[in-house]
């Protein structure tokens, strides 16, 4: 995943699509935070 300076997704690779099930058209322009599934502890996101 490549984001712009504001954190919006500009590019994803095929592995991203394979893992998440989202197409490029679905994610371009979105902030990666949309991927957060409330089942992951907040500390993991801080580490990333």
PDB file with SEQRES, HELIX, SHEET and CRYST1 records, atoms N, CA, C and O in Angstrom:
SEQRES   1 A   48  UNK UNK UNK UNK UNK UNK UNK UNK UNK UNK UNK UNK UNK          
SEQRES   2 A   48  UNK UNK UNK UNK UNK UNK UNK UNK UNK UNK UNK UNK UNK          
SEQRES   3 A   48  UNK UNK UNK UNK UNK UNK UNK UNK UNK UNK UNK UNK UNK          
SEQRES   4 A   48  UNK UNK UNK UNK UNK UNK UNK UNK UNK                          
HELIX    1 AA1 UNK A   14  UNK A   20  1                                   7    
HELIX    2 AA2 UNK A   24  UNK A   27  1                                   4    
HELIX    3 AA3 UNK A   32  UNK A   35  5                                   4    
HELIX    4 AA4 UNK A   42  UNK A   47  1                                   6    
SHEET    1 AA1 2 UNK A   2  UNK A   3  0                                        
SHEET    2 AA1 2 UNK A   9  UNK A  11 -1                                        
CRYST1    1.000    1.000    1.000  90.00  90.00  90.00 P 1           1          
ATOM      1  N   UNK A   1       0.838  -1.157   0.000  1.00  0.00           N  
ATOM      2  CA  UNK A   1       0.000   0.000   0.000  1.00  0.00           C  
ATOM      3  C   UNK A   1       0.888   1.227   0.000  1.00  0.00           C  
ATOM      4  O   UNK A   1       1.875   1.297   0.732  1.00  0.00           O  
ATOM      5  N   UNK A   2       0.529   2.188  -0.824  1.00  0.00           N  
ATOM      6  CA  UNK A   2       1.199   3.491  -0.849  1.00  0.00           C  
ATOM      7  C   UNK A   2       0.134   4.538  -0.579  1.00  0.00           C  
ATOM      8  O   UNK A   2      -0.944   4.522  -1.172  1.00  0.00           O  
ATOM      9  N   UNK A   3       0.460   5.447   0.330  1.00  0.00           N  
ATOM     10  CA  UNK A   3      -0.467   6.534   0.650  1.00  0.00           C  
ATOM     11  C   UNK A   3       0.149   7.870   0.288  1.00  0.00           C  
ATOM     12  O   UNK A   3       1.364   7.989   0.132  1.00  0.00           O  
ATOM     13  N   UNK A   4      -0.705   8.877   0.155  1.00  0.00           N  
ATOM     14  CA  UNK A   4      -0.218  10.230  -0.069  1.00  0.00           C  
ATOM     15  C   UNK A   4       0.128  10.872   1.270  1.00  0.00           C  
ATOM     16  O   UNK A   4       0.035  10.220   2.310  1.00  0.00           O  
ATOM     17  N   UNK A   5       0.520  12.128   1.256  1.00  0.00           N  
ATOM     18  CA  UNK A   5       0.946  12.826   2.472  1.00  0.00           C  
ATOM     19  C   UNK A   5      -0.183  12.947   3.506  1.00  0.00           C  
ATOM     20  O   UNK A   5       0.084  13.099   4.698  1.00  0.00           O  
ATOM     21  N   UNK A   6      -1.424  12.882   3.058  1.00  0.00           N  
ATOM     22  CA  UNK A   6      -2.560  12.959   3.974  1.00  0.00           C  
ATOM     23  C   UNK A   6      -2.986  11.579   4.489  1.00  0.00           C  
ATOM     24  O   UNK A   6      -3.898  11.475   5.310  1.00  0.00           O  
ATOM     25  N   UNK A   7      -2.329  10.532   4.010  1.00  0.00           N  
ATOM     26  CA  UNK A   7      -2.620   9.186   4.470  1.00  0.00           C  
ATOM     27  C   UNK A   7      -3.671   8.462   3.647  1.00  0.00           C  
ATOM     28  O   UNK A   7      -4.110   7.380   4.037  1.00  0.00           O  
ATOM     29  N   UNK A   8      -4.082   9.020   2.534  1.00  0.00           N  
ATOM     30  CA  UNK A   8      -5.075   8.373   1.679  1.00  0.00           C  
ATOM     31  C   UNK A   8      -4.390   7.402   0.722  1.00  0.00           C  
ATOM     32  O   UNK A   8      -3.322   7.698   0.186  1.00  0.00           O  
ATOM     33  N   UNK A   9      -4.998   6.266   0.516  1.00  0.00           N  
ATOM     34  CA  UNK A   9      -4.403   5.209  -0.305  1.00  0.00           C  
ATOM     35  C   UNK A   9      -4.348   5.648  -1.767  1.00  0.00           C  
ATOM     36  O   UNK A   9      -5.343   6.083  -2.345  1.00  0.00           O  
ATOM     37  N   UNK A  10      -3.161   5.521  -2.341  1.00  0.00           N  
ATOM     38  CA  UNK A  10      -2.950   5.825  -3.761  1.00  0.00           C  
ATOM     39  C   UNK A  10      -2.712   4.559  -4.583  1.00  0.00           C  
ATOM     40  O   UNK A  10      -3.003   4.528  -5.779  1.00  0.00           O  
ATOM     41  N   UNK A  11      -2.184   3.520  -3.943  1.00  0.00           N  
ATOM     42  CA  UNK A  11      -1.839   2.291  -4.662  1.00  0.00           C  
ATOM     43  C   UNK A  11      -1.886   1.111  -3.704  1.00  0.00           C  
ATOM     44  O   UNK A  11      -1.509   1.225  -2.538  1.00  0.00           O  
ATOM     45  N   UNK A  12      -2.354  -0.022  -4.211  1.00  0.00           N  
ATOM     46  CA  UNK A  12      -2.247  -1.292  -3.495  1.00  0.00           C  
ATOM     47  C   UNK A  12      -1.705  -2.333  -4.468  1.00  0.00           C  
ATOM     48  O   UNK A  12      -1.892  -2.215  -5.679  1.00  0.00           O  
ATOM     49  N   UNK A  13      -1.036  -3.346  -3.939  1.00  0.00           N  
ATOM     50  CA  UNK A  13      -0.529  -4.393  -4.814  1.00  0.00           C  
ATOM     51  C   UNK A  13      -1.493  -5.581  -4.823  1.00  0.00           C  
ATOM     52  O   UNK A  13      -2.421  -5.620  -4.014  1.00  0.00           O  
ATOM     53  N   UNK A  14      -1.296  -6.533  -5.707  1.00  0.00           N  
ATOM     54  CA  UNK A  14      -2.209  -7.682  -5.796  1.00  0.00           C  
ATOM     55  C   UNK A  14      -2.324  -8.479  -4.501  1.00  0.00           C  
ATOM     56  O   UNK A  14      -3.383  -9.042  -4.222  1.00  0.00           O  
ATOM     57  N   UNK A  15      -1.265  -8.539  -3.711  1.00  0.00           N  
ATOM     58  CA  UNK A  15      -1.320  -9.282  -2.445  1.00  0.00           C  
ATOM     59  C   UNK A  15      -2.322  -8.637  -1.491  1.00  0.00           C  
ATOM     60  O   UNK A  15      -3.029  -9.340  -0.770  1.00  0.00           O  
ATOM     61  N   UNK A  16      -2.388  -7.313  -1.481  1.00  0.00           N  
ATOM     62  CA  UNK A  16      -3.365  -6.608  -0.649  1.00  0.00           C  
ATOM     63  C   UNK A  16      -4.770  -7.059  -1.017  1.00  0.00           C  
ATOM     64  O   UNK A  16      -5.579  -7.363  -0.141  1.00  0.00           O  
ATOM     65  N   UNK A  17      -5.058  -7.103  -2.309  1.00  0.00           N  
ATOM     66  CA  UNK A  17      -6.377  -7.522  -2.783  1.00  0.00           C  
ATOM     67  C   UNK A  17      -6.645  -8.969  -2.374  1.00  0.00           C  
ATOM     68  O   UNK A  17      -7.750  -9.306  -1.947  1.00  0.00           O  
ATOM     69  N   UNK A  18      -5.643  -9.809  -2.505  1.00  0.00           N  
ATOM     70  CA  UNK A  18      -5.787 -11.219  -2.142  1.00  0.00           C  
ATOM     71  C   UNK A  18      -6.098 -11.388  -0.659  1.00  0.00           C  
ATOM     72  O   UNK A  18      -6.974 -12.167  -0.285  1.00  0.00           O  
ATOM     73  N   UNK A  19      -5.374 -10.655   0.177  1.00  0.00           N  
ATOM     74  CA  UNK A  19      -5.530 -10.792   1.624  1.00  0.00           C  
ATOM     75  C   UNK A  19      -6.833 -10.176   2.126  1.00  0.00           C  
ATOM     76  O   UNK A  19      -7.522 -10.772   2.953  1.00  0.00           O  
ATOM     77  N   UNK A  20      -7.172  -8.989   1.632  1.00  0.00           N  
ATOM     78  CA  UNK A  20      -8.318  -8.261   2.166  1.00  0.00           C  
ATOM     79  C   UNK A  20      -9.616  -8.506   1.412  1.00  0.00           C  
ATOM     80  O   UNK A  20     -10.701  -8.384   1.980  1.00  0.00           O  
ATOM     81  N   UNK A  21      -9.506  -8.851   0.129  1.00  0.00           N  
ATOM     82  CA  UNK A  21     -10.703  -9.000  -0.681  1.00  0.00           C  
ATOM     83  C   UNK A  21     -11.192  -7.707  -1.289  1.00  0.00           C  
ATOM     84  O   UNK A  21     -12.174  -7.705  -2.031  1.00  0.00           O  
ATOM     85  N   UNK A  22     -10.519  -6.595  -0.987  1.00  0.00           N  
ATOM     86  CA  UNK A  22     -10.887  -5.298  -1.547  1.00  0.00           C  
ATOM     87  C   UNK A  22     -10.176  -5.077  -2.874  1.00  0.00           C  
ATOM     88  O   UNK A  22      -8.996  -5.402  -3.009  1.00  0.00           O  
ATOM     89  N   UNK A  23     -10.878  -4.532  -3.845  1.00  0.00           N  
ATOM     90  CA  UNK A  23     -10.259  -4.193  -5.130  1.00  0.00           C  
ATOM     91  C   UNK A  23      -9.619  -2.808  -5.021  1.00  0.00           C  
ATOM     92  O   UNK A  23      -9.889  -2.052  -4.088  1.00  0.00           O  
ATOM     93  N   UNK A  24      -8.768  -2.498  -5.994  1.00  0.00           N  
ATOM     94  CA  UNK A  24      -8.132  -1.185  -6.015  1.00  0.00           C  
ATOM     95  C   UNK A  24      -9.180  -0.074  -6.067  1.00  0.00           C  
ATOM     96  O   UNK A  24      -9.055   0.934  -5.372  1.00  0.00           O  
ATOM     97  N   UNK A  25     -10.207  -0.260  -6.887  1.00  0.00           N  
ATOM     98  CA  UNK A  25     -11.255   0.759  -7.001  1.00  0.00           C  
ATOM     99  C   UNK A  25     -11.965   1.019  -5.679  1.00  0.00           C  
ATOM    100  O   UNK A  25     -12.433   2.131  -5.435  1.00  0.00           O  
ATOM    101  N   UNK A  26     -12.046   0.011  -4.833  1.00  0.00           N  
ATOM    102  CA  UNK A  26     -12.732   0.159  -3.550  1.00  0.00           C  
ATOM    103  C   UNK A  26     -11.920   0.923  -2.511  1.00  0.00           C  
ATOM    104  O   UNK A  26     -12.490   1.517  -1.595  1.00  0.00           O  
ATOM    105  N   UNK A  27     -10.591   0.915  -2.645  1.00  0.00           N  
ATOM    106  CA  UNK A  27      -9.766   1.512  -1.587  1.00  0.00           C  
ATOM    107  C   UNK A  27      -9.052   2.794  -1.972  1.00  0.00           C  
ATOM    108  O   UNK A  27      -8.658   3.561  -1.094  1.00  0.00           O  
ATOM    109  N   UNK A  28      -8.875   3.046  -3.256  1.00  0.00           N  
ATOM    110  CA  UNK A  28      -8.168   4.265  -3.667  1.00  0.00           C  
ATOM    111  C   UNK A  28      -8.892   5.486  -3.104  1.00  0.00           C  
ATOM    112  O   UNK A  28     -10.100   5.646  -3.272  1.00  0.00           O  
ATOM    113  N   UNK A  29      -8.123   6.338  -2.434  1.00  0.00           N  
ATOM    114  CA  UNK A  29      -8.668   7.553  -1.846  1.00  0.00           C  
ATOM    115  C   UNK A  29      -9.120   7.402  -0.407  1.00  0.00           C  
ATOM    116  O   UNK A  29      -9.385   8.401   0.262  1.00  0.00           O  
ATOM    117  N   UNK A  30      -9.215   6.160   0.091  1.00  0.00           N  
ATOM    118  CA  UNK A  30      -9.614   5.944   1.475  1.00  0.00           C  
ATOM    119  C   UNK A  30      -8.401   5.963   2.383  1.00  0.00           C  
ATOM    120  O   UNK A  30      -7.270   5.761   1.941  1.00  0.00           O  
ATOM    121  N   UNK A  31      -8.654   6.208   3.652  1.00  0.00           N  
ATOM    122  CA  UNK A  31      -7.616   6.123   4.653  1.00  0.00           C  
ATOM    123  C   UNK A  31      -7.527   4.671   5.123  1.00  0.00           C  
ATOM    124  O   UNK A  31      -8.562   4.030   5.303  1.00  0.00           O  
ATOM    125  N   UNK A  32      -6.325   4.135   5.327  1.00  0.00           N  
ATOM    126  CA  UNK A  32      -6.183   2.742   5.758  1.00  0.00           C  
ATOM    127  C   UNK A  32      -6.917   2.396   7.050  1.00  0.00           C  
ATOM    128  O   UNK A  32      -7.107   1.218   7.353  1.00  0.00           O  
ATOM    129  N   UNK A  33      -7.328   3.396   7.807  1.00  0.00           N  
ATOM    130  CA  UNK A  33      -8.053   3.111   9.056  1.00  0.00           C  
ATOM    131  C   UNK A  33      -9.346   2.349   8.811  1.00  0.00           C  
ATOM    132  O   UNK A  33      -9.867   1.717   9.729  1.00  0.00           O  
ATOM    133  N   UNK A  34      -9.876   2.396   7.589  1.00  0.00           N  
ATOM    134  CA  UNK A  34     -11.115   1.657   7.328  1.00  0.00           C  
ATOM    135  C   UNK A  34     -10.915   0.154   7.506  1.00  0.00           C  
ATOM    136  O   UNK A  34     -11.889  -0.585   7.649  1.00  0.00           O  
ATOM    137  N   UNK A  35      -9.681  -0.300   7.498  1.00  0.00           N  
ATOM    138  CA  UNK A  35      -9.388  -1.722   7.657  1.00  0.00           C  
ATOM    139  C   UNK A  35      -9.478  -2.194   9.105  1.00  0.00           C  
ATOM    140  O   UNK A  35      -9.548  -3.395   9.369  1.00  0.00           O  
ATOM    141  N   UNK A  36      -9.475  -1.260  10.028  1.00  0.00           N  
ATOM    142  CA  UNK A  36      -9.447  -1.636  11.438  1.00  0.00           C  
ATOM    143  C   UNK A  36     -10.712  -2.397  11.821  1.00  0.00           C  
ATOM    144  O   UNK A  36     -11.825  -1.882  11.710  1.00  0.00           O  
ATOM    145  N   UNK A  37     -10.520  -3.612  12.267  1.00  0.00           N  
ATOM    146  CA  UNK A  37     -11.630  -4.441  12.756  1.00  0.00           C  
ATOM    147  C   UNK A  37     -11.547  -4.433  14.266  1.00  0.00           C  
ATOM    148  O   UNK A  37     -10.564  -4.935  14.810  1.00  0.00           O  
ATOM    149  N   UNK A  38     -12.474  -3.919  14.935  1.00  0.00           N  
ATOM    150  CA  UNK A  38     -12.419  -3.701  16.383  1.00  0.00           C  
ATOM    151  C   UNK A  38     -11.980  -4.896  17.214  1.00  0.00           C  
ATOM    152  O   UNK A  38     -12.103  -4.874  18.439  1.00  0.00           O  
ATOM    153  N   UNK A  39     -11.477  -5.926  16.574  1.00  0.00           N  
ATOM    154  CA  UNK A  39     -11.006  -7.092  17.298  1.00  0.00           C  
ATOM    155  C   UNK A  39      -9.502  -7.055  17.525  1.00  0.00           C  
ATOM    156  O   UNK A  39      -8.969  -7.902  18.242  1.00  0.00           O  
ATOM    157  N   UNK A  40      -8.815  -6.099  16.934  1.00  0.00           N  
ATOM    158  CA  UNK A  40      -7.373  -5.986  17.091  1.00  0.00           C  
ATOM    159  C   UNK A  40      -7.072  -4.994  18.206  1.00  0.00           C  
ATOM    160  O   UNK A  40      -7.592  -3.878  18.193  1.00  0.00           O  
ATOM    161  N   UNK A  41      -6.243  -5.380  19.166  1.00  0.00           N  
ATOM    162  CA  UNK A  41      -5.908  -4.455  20.263  1.00  0.00           C  
ATOM    163  C   UNK A  41      -5.274  -3.169  19.733  1.00  0.00           C  
ATOM    164  O   UNK A  41      -4.473  -3.205  18.798  1.00  0.00           O  
ATOM    165  N   UNK A  42      -5.627  -2.060  20.322  1.00  0.00           N  
ATOM    166  CA  UNK A  42      -5.112  -0.753  19.902  1.00  0.00           C  
ATOM    167  C   UNK A  42      -3.594  -0.709  19.930  1.00  0.00           C  
ATOM    168  O   UNK A  42      -2.988  -0.024  19.106  1.00  0.00           O  
ATOM    169  N   UNK A  43      -2.972  -1.414  20.847  1.00  0.00           N  
ATOM    170  CA  UNK A  43      -1.516  -1.397  20.940  1.00  0.00           C  
ATOM    171  C   UNK A  43      -0.871  -1.927  19.649  1.00  0.00           C  
ATOM    172  O   UNK A  43       0.218  -1.487  19.282  1.00  0.00           O  
ATOM    173  N   UNK A  44      -1.526  -2.854  18.966  1.00  0.00           N  
ATOM    174  CA  UNK A  44      -0.980  -3.368  17.713  1.00  0.00           C  
ATOM    175  C   UNK A  44      -0.932  -2.286  16.646  1.00  0.00           C  
ATOM    176  O   UNK A  44       0.006  -2.238  15.850  1.00  0.00           O  
ATOM    177  N   UNK A  45      -1.924  -1.431  16.624  1.00  0.00           N  
ATOM    178  CA  UNK A  45      -1.937  -0.353  15.634  1.00  0.00           C  
ATOM    179  C   UNK A  45      -0.875   0.693  15.960  1.00  0.00           C  
ATOM    180  O   UNK A  45      -0.307   1.303  15.054  1.00  0.00           O  
ATOM    181  N   UNK A  46      -0.609   0.899  17.229  1.00  0.00           N  
ATOM    182  CA  UNK A  46       0.446   1.832  17.627  1.00  0.00           C  
ATOM    183  C   UNK A  46       1.796   1.299  17.149  1.00  0.00           C  
ATOM    184  O   UNK A  46       2.636   2.069  16.684  1.00  0.00           O  
ATOM    185  N   UNK A  47       2.007  -0.009  17.260  1.00  0.00           N  
ATOM    186  CA  UNK A  47       3.264  -0.619  16.830  1.00  0.00           C  
ATOM    187  C   UNK A  47       3.460  -0.506  15.328  1.00  0.00           C  
ATOM    188  O   UNK A  47       4.578  -0.327  14.846  1.00  0.00           O  
ATOM    189  N   UNK A  48       2.342  -0.616  14.583  1.00  0.00           N  
ATOM    190  CA  UNK A  48       2.448  -0.521  13.124  1.00  0.00           C  
ATOM    191  C   UNK A  48       2.830   0.874  12.725  1.00  0.00           C  
ATOM    192  O   UNK A  48       2.970   1.160  11.536  1.00  0.00           O  
TER     193      UNK A  48                                                      
END                                                                             
